Amino acid sequence: MADNYLEKRYEEVFGKGASKTVVKKTNPSLDSLLLRNRSHRAFLKEHVVRRDELETIISVNTRIPSAMNQQVLRFLPVTKGDAASAIVQRSIHLGGALPELHLPTPGTEPEAFIVVCSSIDEGRYVDIDLGISMQSMALKSVDLGLNSIIVCAFDRAALKAELNLPYEPLAILCVGKGQDKIQLLSIDEEQSHKYYRKEGIHYVPKVELKDLIIK
Ligand SMILES: Cc1cc2nc3c(=O)[nH]c(=O)nc-3n(C[C@H](O)[C@H](O)[C@H](O)COP(=O)(O)O)c2cc1C
């Protein structure tokens, strides 16, 4: 006889001896999402990000802070197969600190994007809102089992014209199943902050806590 409540209930509902699969769903901690939330520059072609996944990622914007609660950011979801996908893919620059690698490697390009625009002129508070939005969407991507990278290196005027956007594009979130092997490195503030690759691992230096705290 089952001696815990859930097992007893299971037996009452499905009968004694019925086979059971216990699906344990745990909510990831913020720390684990932050650790998994690395910037990927190579994505798995076979994994196609769906429009509803991009909309779920965009939906975090209905729950985040906004200066004066102005909420001026607007979002264009772009999936593989949309005419816009090839346009965005062509316009972005990845891995500016590693120009010799010409990232992304052919066959690993991102194909799903969220183009983030502002409906008013860019300024201090729009940019703060933008940062909060991009990081929140990046974390949601990880929460969905996907990966992303924030990209600001693109020609805004050209992209606005090519996509016929009503607003100025400020940043792009590339979304997909990340393929990079990425490791964080703890550094002192005076050491190089430049990310680098060695033997197939992408290393990302992060200034350690003692150097971040002023006093
Ligand atoms: C505002 C912003 C703009 C960025 N723009 C680009 C970009 O244009 N191209 C790129 O390859 N990475 C871009 N990145 C990704 C950074 O290079 C990346 O965050 C950094 O190397 C640290 O790696 P991590 O995100 O894995 O911690 C951007 C990140 C931020 C926050």
The ligand as an SDF file (V2000), in Angstrom:
LIG
                    3D

 31 33  0  0  0  0  0  0  0  0999 V2000
   24.1590   45.7910  -26.4520 C   0  0  0  0  0  0  0  0  0  0  0  0
   24.8990   44.6080  -27.0140 C   0  0  0  0  0  0  0  0  0  0  0  0
   25.2320   44.5920  -28.3570 C   0  0  0  0  0  0  0  0  0  0  0  0
   25.8910   43.4900  -28.9060 C   0  0  0  0  0  0  0  0  0  0  0  0
   26.1650   43.4710  -30.2540 N   0  0  0  0  0  0  0  0  0  0  0  0
   26.8120   42.3970  -30.7700 C   0  0  0  0  0  0  0  0  0  0  0  0
   27.0640   42.3480  -32.1590 C   0  0  0  0  0  0  0  0  0  0  0  0
   26.7130   43.2470  -32.9260 O   0  0  0  0  0  0  0  0  0  0  0  0
   27.7250   41.2620  -32.6440 N   0  0  0  0  0  0  0  0  0  0  0  0
   28.1330   40.2320  -31.8320 C   0  0  0  0  0  0  0  0  0  0  0  0
   28.7150   39.2760  -32.3140 O   0  0  0  0  0  0  0  0  0  0  0  0
   27.8760   40.2540  -30.5040 N   0  0  0  0  0  0  0  0  0  0  0  0
   27.2210   41.2960  -29.9570 C   0  0  0  0  0  0  0  0  0  0  0  0
   26.9260   41.3180  -28.6310 N   0  0  0  0  0  0  0  0  0  0  0  0
   27.2860   40.1590  -27.7870 C   0  0  0  0  0  0  0  0  0  0  0  0
   28.5240   40.4550  -26.8990 C   0  0  0  0  0  0  0  0  0  0  0  0
   29.6790   40.3830  -27.6750 O   0  0  0  0  0  0  0  0  0  0  0  0
   28.5260   39.4290  -25.7490 C   0  0  0  0  0  0  0  0  0  0  0  0
   27.4710   39.7290  -24.8630 O   0  0  0  0  0  0  0  0  0  0  0  0
   29.8550   39.4420  -24.9890 C   0  0  0  0  0  0  0  0  0  0  0  0
   30.8930   38.9730  -25.8080 O   0  0  0  0  0  0  0  0  0  0  0  0
   29.8040   38.6020  -23.7210 C   0  0  0  0  0  0  0  0  0  0  0  0
   29.4080   37.2730  -24.0180 O   0  0  0  0  0  0  0  0  0  0  0  0
   28.1640   36.6470  -23.2630 P   0  0  0  0  0  0  0  0  0  0  0  0
   26.9400   37.3590  -23.7680 O   0  0  0  0  0  0  0  0  0  0  0  0
   28.1750   35.1980  -23.5980 O   0  0  0  0  0  0  0  0  0  0  0  0
   28.3610   36.9180  -21.7950 O   0  0  0  0  0  0  0  0  0  0  0  0
   26.2520   42.3910  -28.0670 C   0  0  0  0  0  0  0  0  0  0  0  0
   25.8810   42.4080  -26.7210 C   0  0  0  0  0  0  0  0  0  0  0  0
   25.1950   43.4930  -26.2080 C   0  0  0  0  0  0  0  0  0  0  0  0
   24.7910   43.4590  -24.7430 C   0  0  0  0  0  0  0  0  0  0  0  0
  1  2  1  0
  2  3  1  0
  2 30  2  0
  3  4  2  0
  4  5  1  0
  4 28  1  0
  5  6  2  0
  6  7  1  0
  6 13  1  0
  7  8  2  0
  7  9  1  0
  9 10  1  0
 10 11  2  0
 10 12  1  0
 12 13  2  0
 13 14  1  0
 14 15  1  0
 14 28  1  0
 15 16  1  0
 16 17  1  0
 16 18  1  0
 18 19  1  0
 18 20  1  0
 20 21  1  0
 20 22  1  0
 22 23  1  0
 23 24  1  0
 24 25  2  0
 24 26  1  0
 24 27  1  0
 28 29  2  0
 29 30  1  0
 30 31  1  0
M  END
$$$$
